């Protein structure tokens, strides 16, 4: 089911906010990074973020998949995960297999070491997708 602004707002209130409060108990406010997805900017989402003392990190290009390593890893890892998972896996088994699939990604080091170059290219292209 596609995510809606109201579903995202509920997710922020019930999962993201409480998790970040547990992870960073001494921080009164927290910043998160969101891409240009419209549901993240909807009034219900903005209210939920404010209610949870979350601010959105600004000055991020609205569409910058080249700066999102997950965008490179997940399509590959998902195929690997589908090979590993079995019907009836408990959440703990599934999460372990998910981690195993992501760790098997062969080019992880390249993603990190190429980040400064990709950031400069993204800045130079004013947030547009970097030509391959």
Backbone as XML, in Angstrom:
<?xml version="1.0"?>
<chain id="A" units="angstrom">
  <residue number="1" name="UNK">
    <atom name="N" x="0.847" y="-1.184" z="0.000"/>
    <atom name="CA" x="0.000" y="0.000" z="0.000"/>
    <atom name="C" x="0.884" y="1.235" z="0.000"/>
  </residue>
  <residue number="2" name="UNK">
    <atom name="N" x="0.606" y="2.176" z="-0.874"/>
    <atom name="CA" x="1.415" y="3.403" z="-0.899"/>
    <atom name="C" x="1.306" y="4.165" z="0.416"/>
  </residue>
  <residue number="3" name="UNK">
    <atom name="N" x="2.385" y="4.782" z="0.805"/>
    <atom name="CA" x="2.424" y="5.591" z="2.032"/>
    <atom name="C" x="1.689" y="6.898" z="1.768"/>
  </residue>
  <residue number="4" name="UNK">
    <atom name="N" x="0.887" y="7.323" z="2.731"/>
    <atom name="CA" x="0.193" y="8.607" z="2.657"/>
    <atom name="C" x="0.801" y="9.548" z="3.693"/>
  </residue>
  <residue number="5" name="UNK">
    <atom name="N" x="0.463" y="10.821" z="3.575"/>
    <atom name="CA" x="0.967" y="11.804" z="4.541"/>
    <atom name="C" x="0.477" y="11.471" z="5.943"/>
  </residue>
  <residue number="6" name="UNK">
    <atom name="N" x="-0.792" y="11.071" z="6.073"/>
    <atom name="CA" x="-1.320" y="10.747" z="7.396"/>
    <atom name="C" x="-0.662" y="9.491" z="7.968"/>
  </residue>
  <residue number="7" name="UNK">
    <atom name="N" x="-0.399" y="8.500" z="7.121"/>
    <atom name="CA" x="0.288" y="7.287" z="7.581"/>
    <atom name="C" x="1.718" y="7.627" z="8.007"/>
  </residue>
  <residue number="8" name="UNK">
    <atom name="N" x="2.379" y="8.498" z="7.250"/>
    <atom name="CA" x="3.731" y="8.925" z="7.629"/>
    <atom name="C" x="3.696" y="9.666" z="8.962"/>
  </residue>
  <residue number="9" name="UNK">
    <atom name="N" x="2.713" y="10.546" z="9.141"/>
    <atom name="CA" x="2.584" y="11.291" z="10.400"/>
    <atom name="C" x="2.395" y="10.320" z="11.568"/>
  </residue>
  <residue number="10" name="UNK">
    <atom name="N" x="1.577" y="9.313" z="11.382"/>
    <atom name="CA" x="1.369" y="8.305" z="12.426"/>
    <atom name="C" x="2.659" y="7.550" z="12.719"/>
  </residue>
  <residue number="11" name="UNK">
    <atom name="N" x="3.400" y="7.211" z="11.671"/>
    <atom name="CA" x="4.676" y="6.508" z="11.815"/>
    <atom name="C" x="5.673" y="7.360" z="12.608"/>
  </residue>
  <residue number="12" name="UNK">
    <atom name="N" x="5.700" y="8.649" z="12.326"/>
    <atom name="CA" x="6.592" y="9.562" z="13.055"/>
    <atom name="C" x="6.224" y="9.576" z="14.537"/>
  </residue>
  <residue number="13" name="UNK">
    <atom name="N" x="4.928" y="9.664" z="14.824"/>
    <atom name="CA" x="4.481" y="9.754" z="16.223"/>
    <atom name="C" x="4.669" y="8.443" z="16.992"/>
  </residue>
  <residue number="14" name="UNK">
    <atom name="N" x="4.448" y="7.320" z="16.332"/>
    <atom name="CA" x="4.469" y="6.039" z="17.051"/>
    <atom name="C" x="5.805" y="5.314" z="16.993"/>
  </residue>
  <residue number="15" name="UNK">
    <atom name="N" x="6.609" y="5.598" z="15.974"/>
    <atom name="CA" x="7.869" y="4.854" z="15.812"/>
    <atom name="C" x="9.099" y="5.759" z="15.816"/>
  </residue>
  <residue number="16" name="UNK">
    <atom name="N" x="9.159" y="6.703" z="14.891"/>
    <atom name="CA" x="10.369" y="7.517" z="14.712"/>
    <atom name="C" x="10.646" y="8.377" z="15.946"/>
  </residue>
  <residue number="17" name="UNK">
    <atom name="N" x="9.662" y="9.157" z="16.375"/>
    <atom name="CA" x="9.857" y="10.020" z="17.542"/>
    <atom name="C" x="10.262" y="9.242" z="18.785"/>
  </residue>
  <residue number="18" name="UNK">
    <atom name="N" x="9.483" y="8.199" z="19.168"/>
    <atom name="CA" x="9.872" y="7.417" z="20.346"/>
    <atom name="C" x="11.250" y="6.765" z="20.221"/>
  </residue>
  <residue number="19" name="UNK">
    <atom name="N" x="11.580" y="6.255" z="19.034"/>
    <atom name="CA" x="12.897" y="5.647" z="18.845"/>
    <atom name="C" x="14.007" y="6.668" z="19.067"/>
  </residue>
  <residue number="20" name="UNK">
    <atom name="N" x="13.880" y="7.840" z="18.454"/>
    <atom name="CA" x="14.922" y="8.856" z="18.590"/>
    <atom name="C" x="15.009" y="9.377" z="20.029"/>
  </residue>
  <residue number="21" name="UNK">
    <atom name="N" x="13.893" y="9.443" z="20.721"/>
    <atom name="CA" x="13.928" y="9.858" z="22.131"/>
    <atom name="C" x="14.665" y="8.837" z="22.988"/>
  </residue>
  <residue number="22" name="UNK">
    <atom name="N" x="14.480" y="7.550" z="22.686"/>
    <atom name="CA" x="15.222" y="6.516" z="23.423"/>
    <atom name="C" x="16.702" y="6.537" z="23.048"/>
  </residue>
  <residue number="23" name="UNK">
    <atom name="N" x="16.985" y="6.741" z="21.767"/>
    <atom name="CA" x="18.371" y="6.708" z="21.288"/>
    <atom name="C" x="19.169" y="7.936" z="21.743"/>
  </residue>
  <residue number="24" name="UNK">
    <atom name="N" x="18.500" y="9.081" z="21.847"/>
    <atom name="CA" x="19.173" y="10.326" z="22.210"/>
    <atom name="C" x="18.401" y="11.020" z="23.333"/>
  </residue>
  <residue number="25" name="UNK">
    <atom name="N" x="18.400" y="10.428" z="24.536"/>
    <atom name="CA" x="17.559" y="10.955" z="25.618"/>
    <atom name="C" x="17.925" y="12.363" z="26.088"/>
  </residue>
  <residue number="26" name="UNK">
    <atom name="N" x="19.145" y="12.787" z="25.886"/>
    <atom name="CA" x="19.557" y="14.119" z="26.356"/>
    <atom name="C" x="19.308" y="15.217" z="25.324"/>
  </residue>
  <residue number="27" name="UNK">
    <atom name="N" x="18.953" y="14.831" z="24.122"/>
    <atom name="CA" x="18.703" y="15.820" z="23.065"/>
    <atom name="C" x="17.241" y="16.256" z="23.102"/>
  </residue>
  <residue number="28" name="UNK">
    <atom name="N" x="17.028" y="17.548" z="23.231"/>
    <atom name="CA" x="15.662" y="18.052" z="23.255"/>
    <atom name="C" x="15.043" y="18.023" z="21.858"/>
  </residue>
  <residue number="29" name="UNK">
    <atom name="N" x="15.829" y="18.412" z="20.869"/>
    <atom name="CA" x="15.353" y="18.349" z="19.485"/>
    <atom name="C" x="16.326" y="17.495" z="18.677"/>
  </residue>
  <residue number="30" name="UNK">
    <atom name="N" x="15.811" y="16.927" z="17.620"/>
    <atom name="CA" x="16.629" y="16.104" z="16.724"/>
    <atom name="C" x="16.380" y="16.545" z="15.292"/>
  </residue>
  <residue number="31" name="UNK">
    <atom name="N" x="17.405" y="16.400" z="14.460"/>
    <atom name="CA" x="17.265" y="16.700" z="13.039"/>
    <atom name="C" x="17.252" y="15.393" z="12.263"/>
  </residue>
  <residue number="32" name="UNK">
    <atom name="N" x="16.398" y="15.352" z="11.255"/>
    <atom name="CA" x="16.374" y="14.194" z="10.369"/>
    <atom name="C" x="16.487" y="14.679" z="8.939"/>
  </residue>
  <residue number="33" name="UNK">
    <atom name="N" x="16.907" y="13.783" z="8.078"/>
    <atom name="CA" x="17.064" y="14.098" z="6.662"/>
    <atom name="C" x="15.941" y="13.424" z="5.896"/>
  </residue>
  <residue number="34" name="UNK">
    <atom name="N" x="15.195" y="14.204" z="5.143"/>
    <atom name="CA" x="14.125" y="13.685" z="4.304"/>
    <atom name="C" x="14.353" y="14.162" z="2.880"/>
  </residue>
  <residue number="35" name="UNK">
    <atom name="N" x="14.000" y="13.318" z="1.931"/>
    <atom name="CA" x="14.151" y="13.746" z="0.535"/>
    <atom name="C" x="12.947" y="14.594" z="0.128"/>
  </residue>
  <residue number="36" name="UNK">
    <atom name="N" x="12.754" y="14.795" z="-1.136"/>
    <atom name="CA" x="11.730" y="15.699" z="-1.639"/>
    <atom name="C" x="10.339" y="15.106" z="-1.755"/>
  </residue>
  <residue number="37" name="UNK">
    <atom name="N" x="10.107" y="13.919" z="-1.225"/>
    <atom name="CA" x="8.784" y="13.289" z="-1.290"/>
    <atom name="C" x="7.724" y="14.234" z="-0.726"/>
  </residue>
  <residue number="38" name="UNK">
    <atom name="N" x="6.644" y="14.438" z="-1.466"/>
    <atom name="CA" x="5.624" y="15.419" z="-1.078"/>
    <atom name="C" x="4.950" y="15.085" z="0.243"/>
  </residue>
  <residue number="39" name="UNK">
    <atom name="N" x="4.774" y="13.801" z="0.549"/>
    <atom name="CA" x="4.073" y="13.465" z="1.797"/>
    <atom name="C" x="4.844" y="13.925" z="3.026"/>
  </residue>
  <residue number="40" name="UNK">
    <atom name="N" x="6.161" y="14.070" z="2.901"/>
    <atom name="CA" x="6.965" y="14.534" z="4.027"/>
    <atom name="C" x="6.731" y="16.008" z="4.327"/>
  </residue>
  <residue number="41" name="UNK">
    <atom name="N" x="6.194" y="16.738" z="3.356"/>
    <atom name="CA" x="5.984" y="18.182" z="3.487"/>
    <atom name="C" x="4.510" y="18.533" z="3.730"/>
  </residue>
  <residue number="42" name="UNK">
    <atom name="N" x="3.648" y="17.530" z="3.800"/>
    <atom name="CA" x="2.214" y="17.755" z="4.014"/>
    <atom name="C" x="1.976" y="18.304" z="5.418"/>
  </residue>
  <residue number="43" name="UNK">
    <atom name="N" x="0.868" y="19.043" z="5.591"/>
    <atom name="CA" x="0.584" y="19.627" z="6.914"/>
    <atom name="C" x="0.558" y="18.593" z="8.049"/>
  </residue>
  <residue number="44" name="UNK">
    <atom name="N" x="-0.041" y="17.434" z="7.828"/>
    <atom name="CA" x="-0.099" y="16.430" z="8.906"/>
    <atom name="C" x="1.295" y="15.919" z="9.257"/>
  </residue>
  <residue number="45" name="UNK">
    <atom name="N" x="2.167" y="15.785" z="8.262"/>
    <atom name="CA" x="3.540" y="15.335" z="8.504"/>
    <atom name="C" x="4.321" y="16.408" z="9.258"/>
  </residue>
  <residue number="46" name="UNK">
    <atom name="N" x="4.168" y="17.658" z="8.833"/>
    <atom name="CA" x="4.868" y="18.753" z="9.519"/>
    <atom name="C" x="4.440" y="18.863" z="10.975"/>
  </residue>
  <residue number="47" name="UNK">
    <atom name="N" x="3.153" y="18.677" z="11.228"/>
    <atom name="CA" x="2.649" y="18.737" z="12.601"/>
    <atom name="C" x="3.229" y="17.606" z="13.441"/>
  </residue>
  <residue number="48" name="UNK">
    <atom name="N" x="3.268" y="16.402" z="12.877"/>
    <atom name="CA" x="3.819" y="15.252" z="13.607"/>
    <atom name="C" x="5.296" y="15.467" z="13.922"/>
  </residue>
  <residue number="49" name="UNK">
    <atom name="N" x="6.046" y="15.969" z="12.957"/>
    <atom name="CA" x="7.466" y="16.237" z="13.177"/>
    <atom name="C" x="7.643" y="17.264" z="14.297"/>
  </residue>
  <residue number="50" name="UNK">
    <atom name="N" x="6.845" y="18.317" z="14.254"/>
    <atom name="CA" x="6.927" y="19.362" z="15.285"/>
    <atom name="C" x="6.541" y="18.802" z="16.653"/>
  </residue>
  <residue number="51" name="UNK">
    <atom name="N" x="5.470" y="18.000" z="16.706"/>
    <atom name="CA" x="5.022" y="17.402" z="17.969"/>
    <atom name="C" x="6.106" y="16.518" z="18.592"/>
  </residue>
  <residue number="52" name="UNK">
    <atom name="N" x="6.935" y="15.913" z="17.754"/>
    <atom name="CA" x="8.005" y="15.021" z="18.241"/>
    <atom name="C" x="9.344" y="15.737" z="18.375"/>
  </residue>
  <residue number="53" name="UNK">
    <atom name="N" x="9.329" y="17.087" z="18.249"/>
    <atom name="CA" x="10.551" y="17.894" z="18.337"/>
    <atom name="C" x="11.592" y="17.468" z="17.307"/>
  </residue>
  <residue number="54" name="UNK">
    <atom name="N" x="11.120" y="17.175" z="16.103"/>
    <atom name="CA" x="12.013" y="16.809" z="15.006"/>
    <atom name="C" x="12.033" y="17.938" z="13.993"/>
  </residue>
  <residue number="55" name="UNK">
    <atom name="N" x="13.230" y="18.322" z="13.576"/>
    <atom name="CA" x="13.357" y="19.298" z="12.504"/>
    <atom name="C" x="13.994" y="18.614" z="11.311"/>
  </residue>
  <residue number="56" name="UNK">
    <atom name="N" x="13.659" y="19.094" z="10.147"/>
    <atom name="CA" x="14.181" y="18.514" z="8.911"/>
    <atom name="C" x="15.445" y="19.260" z="8.521"/>
  </residue>
  <residue number="57" name="UNK">
    <atom name="N" x="16.498" y="18.508" z="8.277"/>
    <atom name="CA" x="17.758" y="19.087" z="7.833"/>
    <atom name="C" x="17.525" y="19.810" z="6.521"/>
  </residue>
  <residue number="58" name="UNK">
    <atom name="N" x="17.850" y="21.072" z="6.486"/>
    <atom name="CA" x="17.575" y="21.886" z="5.305"/>
    <atom name="C" x="18.681" y="21.843" z="4.271"/>
  </residue>
  <residue number="59" name="UNK">
    <atom name="N" x="18.458" y="22.546" z="3.188"/>
    <atom name="CA" x="19.430" y="22.702" z="2.102"/>
    <atom name="C" x="19.849" y="21.386" z="1.476"/>
  </residue>
  <residue number="60" name="UNK">
    <atom name="N" x="18.964" y="20.409" z="1.457"/>
    <atom name="CA" x="19.255" y="19.142" z="0.795"/>
    <atom name="C" x="18.570" y="19.181" z="-0.558"/>
  </residue>
  <residue number="61" name="UNK">
    <atom name="N" x="19.247" y="18.785" z="-1.615"/>
    <atom name="CA" x="18.594" y="18.821" z="-2.927"/>
    <atom name="C" x="17.288" y="18.030" z="-2.904"/>
  </residue>
  <residue number="62" name="UNK">
    <atom name="N" x="16.244" y="18.535" z="-3.556"/>
    <atom name="CA" x="14.955" y="17.863" z="-3.500"/>
    <atom name="C" x="14.962" y="16.475" z="-4.141"/>
  </residue>
  <residue number="63" name="UNK">
    <atom name="N" x="15.855" y="16.266" z="-5.070"/>
    <atom name="CA" x="15.932" y="14.963" z="-5.732"/>
    <atom name="C" x="17.406" y="14.634" z="-5.888"/>
  </residue>
  <residue number="64" name="UNK">
    <atom name="N" x="17.916" y="13.811" z="-5.009"/>
    <atom name="CA" x="19.345" y="13.531" z="-5.043"/>
    <atom name="C" x="19.628" y="12.052" z="-4.779"/>
  </residue>
  <residue number="65" name="UNK">
    <atom name="N" x="19.158" y="11.165" z="-5.636"/>
    <atom name="CA" x="19.387" y="9.732" z="-5.401"/>
    <atom name="C" x="20.863" y="9.361" z="-5.406"/>
  </residue>
  <residue number="66" name="UNK">
    <atom name="N" x="21.682" y="10.175" z="-6.034"/>
    <atom name="CA" x="23.112" y="9.877" z="-6.079"/>
    <atom name="C" x="23.777" y="10.015" z="-4.714"/>
  </residue>
  <residue number="67" name="UNK">
    <atom name="N" x="23.112" y="10.705" z="-3.772"/>
    <atom name="CA" x="23.668" y="10.873" z="-2.438"/>
    <atom name="C" x="23.030" y="9.907" z="-1.434"/>
  </residue>
  <residue number="68" name="UNK">
    <atom name="N" x="22.272" y="8.957" z="-1.936"/>
    <atom name="CA" x="21.586" y="8.010" z="-1.074"/>
    <atom name="C" x="22.150" y="6.614" z="-1.317"/>
  </residue>
  <residue number="69" name="UNK">
    <atom name="N" x="23.116" y="6.197" z="-0.507"/>
    <atom name="CA" x="23.700" y="4.869" z="-0.716"/>
    <atom name="C" x="22.661" y="3.757" z="-0.684"/>
  </residue>
  <residue number="70" name="UNK">
    <atom name="N" x="21.598" y="3.946" z="0.091"/>
    <atom name="CA" x="20.544" y="2.937" z="0.144"/>
    <atom name="C" x="19.955" y="2.703" z="-1.242"/>
  </residue>
  <residue number="71" name="UNK">
    <atom name="N" x="19.877" y="3.759" z="-2.037"/>
    <atom name="CA" x="19.340" y="3.627" z="-3.391"/>
    <atom name="C" x="20.179" y="2.710" z="-4.267"/>
  </residue>
  <residue number="72" name="UNK">
    <atom name="N" x="21.446" y="2.575" z="-3.939"/>
    <atom name="CA" x="22.318" y="1.661" z="-4.676"/>
    <atom name="C" x="22.300" y="0.263" z="-4.070"/>
  </residue>
  <residue number="73" name="UNK">
    <atom name="N" x="22.282" y="0.192" z="-2.751"/>
    <atom name="CA" x="22.403" y="-1.092" z="-2.061"/>
    <atom name="C" x="21.093" y="-1.877" z="-2.074"/>
  </residue>
  <residue number="74" name="UNK">
    <atom name="N" x="19.989" y="-1.206" z="-1.757"/>
    <atom name="CA" x="18.756" y="-1.947" z="-1.532"/>
    <atom name="C" x="18.268" y="-2.727" z="-2.756"/>
  </residue>
  <residue number="75" name="UNK">
    <atom name="N" x="18.256" y="-2.181" z="-3.974"/>
    <atom name="CA" x="17.787" y="-2.996" z="-5.106"/>
    <atom name="C" x="18.582" y="-4.304" z="-5.241"/>
  </residue>
  <residue number="76" name="UNK">
    <atom name="N" x="19.881" y="-4.227" z="-5.002"/>
    <atom name="CA" x="20.715" y="-5.431" z="-5.075"/>
    <atom name="C" x="20.421" y="-6.352" z="-3.897"/>
  </residue>
  <residue number="77" name="UNK">
    <atom name="N" x="20.392" y="-5.779" z="-2.683"/>
    <atom name="CA" x="20.207" y="-6.582" z="-1.469"/>
    <atom name="C" x="18.825" y="-7.222" z="-1.417"/>
  </residue>
  <residue number="78" name="UNK">
    <atom name="N" x="17.826" y="-6.560" z="-1.971"/>
    <atom name="CA" x="16.476" y="-7.130" z="-1.938"/>
    <atom name="C" x="16.422" y="-8.443" z="-2.708"/>
  </residue>
  <residue number="79" name="UNK">
    <atom name="N" x="17.104" y="-8.501" z="-3.842"/>
    <atom name="CA" x="17.150" y="-9.757" z="-4.605"/>
    <atom name="C" x="17.804" y="-10.858" z="-3.777"/>
  </residue>
  <residue number="80" name="UNK">
    <atom name="N" x="18.892" y="-10.512" z="-3.109"/>
    <atom name="CA" x="19.585" y="-11.478" z="-2.254"/>
    <atom name="C" x="18.693" y="-11.915" z="-1.093"/>
  </residue>
  <residue number="81" name="UNK">
    <atom name="N" x="17.995" y="-10.970" z="-0.498"/>
    <atom name="CA" x="17.094" y="-11.276" z="0.610"/>
    <atom name="C" x="16.003" y="-12.243" z="0.164"/>
  </residue>
  <residue number="82" name="UNK">
    <atom name="N" x="15.447" y="-12.037" z="-1.013"/>
    <atom name="CA" x="14.379" y="-12.920" z="-1.511"/>
    <atom name="C" x="14.887" y="-14.348" z="-1.677"/>
  </residue>
  <residue number="83" name="UNK">
    <atom name="N" x="16.168" y="-14.504" z="-1.980"/>
    <atom name="CA" x="16.755" y="-15.851" z="-2.073"/>
    <atom name="C" x="16.884" y="-16.493" z="-0.688"/>
  </residue>
  <residue number="84" name="UNK">
    <atom name="N" x="17.151" y="-15.672" z="0.324"/>
    <atom name="CA" x="17.406" y="-16.173" z="1.678"/>
    <atom name="C" x="16.135" y="-16.436" z="2.491"/>
  </residue>
  <residue number="85" name="UNK">
    <atom name="N" x="15.118" y="-15.612" z="2.285"/>
    <atom name="CA" x="13.950" y="-15.701" z="3.159"/>
    <atom name="C" x="13.085" y="-16.910" z="2.827"/>
  </residue>
  <residue number="86" name="UNK">
    <atom name="N" x="12.354" y="-17.335" z="3.847"/>
    <atom name="CA" x="11.439" y="-18.458" z="3.699"/>
    <atom name="C" x="10.081" y="-18.041" z="4.247"/>
  </residue>
  <residue number="87" name="UNK">
    <atom name="N" x="9.012" y="-18.581" z="3.663"/>
    <atom name="CA" x="7.682" y="-18.319" z="4.203"/>
    <atom name="C" x="7.658" y="-18.730" z="5.663"/>
  </residue>
  <residue number="88" name="UNK">
    <atom name="N" x="7.060" y="-17.929" z="6.474"/>
    <atom name="CA" x="6.943" y="-18.258" z="7.888"/>
    <atom name="C" x="8.110" y="-17.806" z="8.743"/>
  </residue>
  <residue number="89" name="UNK">
    <atom name="N" x="9.104" y="-17.129" z="8.146"/>
    <atom name="CA" x="10.207" y="-16.609" z="8.958"/>
    <atom name="C" x="9.659" y="-15.657" z="10.022"/>
  </residue>
  <residue number="90" name="UNK">
    <atom name="N" x="10.126" y="-15.808" z="11.240"/>
    <atom name="CA" x="9.792" y="-14.854" z="12.293"/>
    <atom name="C" x="10.524" y="-13.551" z="11.991"/>
  </residue>
  <residue number="91" name="UNK">
    <atom name="N" x="10.078" y="-12.455" z="12.622"/>
    <atom name="CA" x="10.698" y="-11.165" z="12.367"/>
    <atom name="C" x="12.194" y="-11.209" z="12.645"/>
  </residue>
  <residue number="92" name="UNK">
    <atom name="N" x="12.593" y="-11.870" z="13.723"/>
    <atom name="CA" x="14.012" y="-11.938" z="14.073"/>
    <atom name="C" x="14.809" y="-12.631" z="12.970"/>
  </residue>
  <residue number="93" name="UNK">
    <atom name="N" x="14.253" y="-13.699" z="12.411"/>
    <atom name="CA" x="14.931" y="-14.408" z="11.319"/>
    <atom name="C" x="15.000" y="-13.522" z="10.083"/>
  </residue>
  <residue number="94" name="UNK">
    <atom name="N" x="13.877" y="-12.857" z="9.781"/>
    <atom name="CA" x="13.836" y="-11.978" z="8.623"/>
    <atom name="C" x="14.846" y="-10.840" z="8.767"/>
  </residue>
  <residue number="95" name="UNK">
    <atom name="N" x="14.904" y="-10.218" z="9.956"/>
    <atom name="CA" x="15.823" y="-9.088" z="10.138"/>
    <atom name="C" x="17.276" y="-9.547" z="10.031"/>
  </residue>
  <residue number="96" name="UNK">
    <atom name="N" x="17.584" y="-10.737" z="10.515"/>
    <atom name="CA" x="18.945" y="-11.264" z="10.395"/>
    <atom name="C" x="19.292" y="-11.514" z="8.926"/>
  </residue>
  <residue number="97" name="UNK">
    <atom name="N" x="18.351" y="-12.041" z="8.181"/>
    <atom name="CA" x="18.582" y="-12.296" z="6.754"/>
    <atom name="C" x="18.698" y="-10.985" z="5.978"/>
  </residue>
  <residue number="98" name="UNK">
    <atom name="N" x="17.958" y="-9.989" z="6.393"/>
    <atom name="CA" x="18.049" y="-8.668" z="5.765"/>
    <atom name="C" x="19.448" y="-8.092" z="5.969"/>
  </residue>
  <residue number="99" name="UNK">
    <atom name="N" x="19.938" y="-8.163" z="7.184"/>
    <atom name="CA" x="21.286" y="-7.687" z="7.498"/>
    <atom name="C" x="22.333" y="-8.479" z="6.706"/>
  </residue>
  <residue number="100" name="UNK">
    <atom name="N" x="22.149" y="-9.772" z="6.624"/>
    <atom name="CA" x="23.065" y="-10.632" z="5.871"/>
    <atom name="C" x="23.087" y="-10.224" z="4.390"/>
  </residue>
  <residue number="101" name="UNK">
    <atom name="N" x="21.918" y="-9.941" z="3.834"/>
    <atom name="CA" x="21.844" y="-9.546" z="2.425"/>
    <atom name="C" x="22.539" y="-8.213" z="2.186"/>
  </residue>
  <residue number="102" name="UNK">
    <atom name="N" x="22.321" y="-7.245" z="3.063"/>
    <atom name="CA" x="22.941" y="-5.927" z="2.905"/>
    <atom name="C" x="24.458" y="-6.022" z="3.048"/>
  </residue>
  <residue number="103" name="UNK">
    <atom name="N" x="24.919" y="-6.813" z="4.024"/>
    <atom name="CA" x="26.363" y="-6.962" z="4.225"/>
    <atom name="C" x="27.045" y="-7.641" z="3.048"/>
  </residue>
  <residue number="104" name="UNK">
    <atom name="N" x="26.294" y="-8.404" z="2.260"/>
    <atom name="CA" x="26.872" y="-9.102" z="1.112"/>
    <atom name="C" x="27.050" y="-8.189" z="-0.105"/>
  </residue>
  <residue number="105" name="UNK">
    <atom name="N" x="26.552" y="-6.957" z="-0.016"/>
    <atom name="CA" x="26.685" y="-6.030" z="-1.146"/>
    <atom name="C" x="28.164" y="-5.881" z="-1.496"/>
  </residue>
  <residue number="106" name="UNK">
    <atom name="N" x="28.547" y="-6.126" z="-2.755"/>
    <atom name="CA" x="29.970" y="-6.191" z="-3.106"/>
    <atom name="C" x="30.706" y="-4.858" z="-3.231"/>
  </residue>
  <residue number="107" name="UNK">
    <atom name="N" x="29.994" y="-3.754" z="-3.395"/>
    <atom name="CA" x="30.675" y="-2.490" z="-3.673"/>
    <atom name="C" x="30.492" y="-1.446" z="-2.580"/>
  </residue>
  <residue number="108" name="UNK">
    <atom name="N" x="30.262" y="-1.863" z="-1.340"/>
    <atom name="CA" x="30.005" y="-0.923" z="-0.255"/>
    <atom name="C" x="31.103" y="0.094" z="-0.043"/>
  </residue>
  <residue number="109" name="UNK">
    <atom name="N" x="32.339" y="-0.318" z="-0.107"/>
    <atom name="CA" x="33.456" y="0.604" z="0.089"/>
    <atom name="C" x="33.503" y="1.704" z="-0.942"/>
  </residue>
  <residue number="110" name="UNK">
    <atom name="N" x="33.100" y="1.394" z="-2.155"/>
    <atom name="CA" x="33.091" y="2.397" z="-3.213"/>
    <atom name="C" x="32.046" y="3.476" z="-2.942"/>
  </residue>
  <residue number="111" name="UNK">
    <atom name="N" x="30.921" y="3.089" z="-2.321"/>
    <atom name="CA" x="29.879" y="4.072" z="-2.032"/>
    <atom name="C" x="30.381" y="5.136" z="-1.072"/>
  </residue>
  <residue number="112" name="UNK">
    <atom name="N" x="31.090" y="4.723" z="-0.055"/>
    <atom name="CA" x="31.591" y="5.657" z="0.947"/>
    <atom name="C" x="32.727" y="6.507" z="0.379"/>
  </residue>
  <residue number="113" name="UNK">
    <atom name="N" x="33.693" y="5.871" z="-0.250"/>
    <atom name="CA" x="34.855" y="6.622" z="-0.739"/>
    <atom name="C" x="34.513" y="7.574" z="-1.882"/>
  </residue>
  <residue number="114" name="UNK">
    <atom name="N" x="33.420" y="7.303" z="-2.599"/>
    <atom name="CA" x="33.056" y="8.180" z="-3.715"/>
    <atom name="C" x="32.106" y="9.302" z="-3.286"/>
  </residue>
  <residue number="115" name="UNK">
    <atom name="N" x="31.706" y="9.334" z="-2.021"/>
    <atom name="CA" x="30.730" y="10.326" z="-1.568"/>
    <atom name="C" x="31.190" y="11.774" z="-1.780"/>
  </residue>
  <residue number="116" name="UNK">
    <atom name="N" x="32.422" y="12.164" z="-1.427"/>
    <atom name="CA" x="32.811" y="13.561" z="-1.665"/>
    <atom name="C" x="32.688" y="13.965" z="-3.145"/>
  </residue>
  <residue number="117" name="UNK">
    <atom name="N" x="33.114" y="13.083" z="-4.034"/>
    <atom name="CA" x="33.023" y="13.389" z="-5.467"/>
    <atom name="C" x="31.554" y="13.513" z="-5.893"/>
  </residue>
  <residue number="118" name="UNK">
    <atom name="N" x="30.702" y="12.590" z="-5.420"/>
    <atom name="CA" x="29.286" y="12.644" z="-5.789"/>
    <atom name="C" x="28.607" y="13.875" z="-5.198"/>
  </residue>
  <residue number="119" name="UNK">
    <atom name="N" x="29.007" y="14.281" z="-3.987"/>
    <atom name="CA" x="28.434" y="15.483" z="-3.391"/>
    <atom name="C" x="28.773" y="16.714" z="-4.217"/>
  </residue>
  <residue number="120" name="UNK">
    <atom name="N" x="30.029" y="16.825" z="-4.650"/>
    <atom name="CA" x="30.437" y="17.965" z="-5.472"/>
    <atom name="C" x="29.678" y="17.975" z="-6.795"/>
  </residue>
  <residue number="121" name="UNK">
    <atom name="N" x="29.548" y="16.803" z="-7.408"/>
    <atom name="CA" x="28.822" y="16.716" z="-8.681"/>
    <atom name="C" x="27.355" y="17.111" z="-8.497"/>
  </residue>
  <residue number="122" name="UNK">
    <atom name="N" x="26.765" y="16.702" z="-7.386"/>
    <atom name="CA" x="25.369" y="17.040" z="-7.112"/>
    <atom name="C" x="25.216" y="18.542" z="-6.885"/>
  </residue>
  <residue number="123" name="UNK">
    <atom name="N" x="26.145" y="19.153" z="-6.155"/>
    <atom name="CA" x="26.123" y="20.589" z="-5.928"/>
    <atom name="C" x="26.279" y="21.331" z="-7.249"/>
  </residue>
  <residue number="124" name="UNK">
    <atom name="N" x="27.225" y="20.881" z="-8.071"/>
    <atom name="CA" x="27.468" y="21.522" z="-9.358"/>
    <atom name="C" x="26.240" y="21.435" z="-10.274"/>
  </residue>
  <residue number="125" name="UNK">
    <atom name="N" x="25.473" y="20.337" z="-10.138"/>
    <atom name="CA" x="24.285" y="20.176" z="-10.991"/>
    <atom name="C" x="23.026" y="20.694" z="-10.306"/>
  </residue>
  <residue number="126" name="UNK">
    <atom name="N" x="23.215" y="21.430" z="-9.202"/>
    <atom name="CA" x="22.120" y="22.042" z="-8.446"/>
    <atom name="C" x="21.057" y="21.023" z="-8.035"/>
  </residue>
  <residue number="127" name="UNK">
    <atom name="N" x="21.524" y="19.842" z="-7.633"/>
    <atom name="CA" x="20.623" y="18.813" z="-7.109"/>
    <atom name="C" x="20.059" y="17.883" z="-8.148"/>
  </residue>
  <residue number="128" name="UNK">
    <atom name="N" x="20.329" y="18.146" z="-9.404"/>
    <atom name="CA" x="19.814" y="17.263" z="-10.450"/>
    <atom name="C" x="20.572" y="15.928" z="-10.402"/>
  </residue>
  <residue number="129" name="UNK">
    <atom name="N" x="19.970" y="14.908" z="-10.980"/>
    <atom name="CA" x="20.588" y="13.599" z="-10.978"/>
    <atom name="C" x="21.909" y="13.660" z="-11.746"/>
  </residue>
  <residue number="130" name="UNK">
    <atom name="N" x="22.897" y="13.016" z="-11.187"/>
    <atom name="CA" x="24.228" y="13.011" z="-11.803"/>
    <atom name="C" x="24.194" y="12.093" z="-13.029"/>
  </residue>
  <residue number="131" name="UNK">
    <atom name="N" x="24.631" y="12.615" z="-14.146"/>
    <atom name="CA" x="24.660" y="11.830" z="-15.379"/>
    <atom name="C" x="25.645" y="10.684" z="-15.244"/>
  </residue>
  <residue number="132" name="UNK">
    <atom name="N" x="25.222" y="9.539" z="-15.669"/>
    <atom name="CA" x="26.093" y="8.344" z="-15.582"/>
    <atom name="C" x="26.858" y="8.186" z="-16.874"/>
  </residue>
</chain>
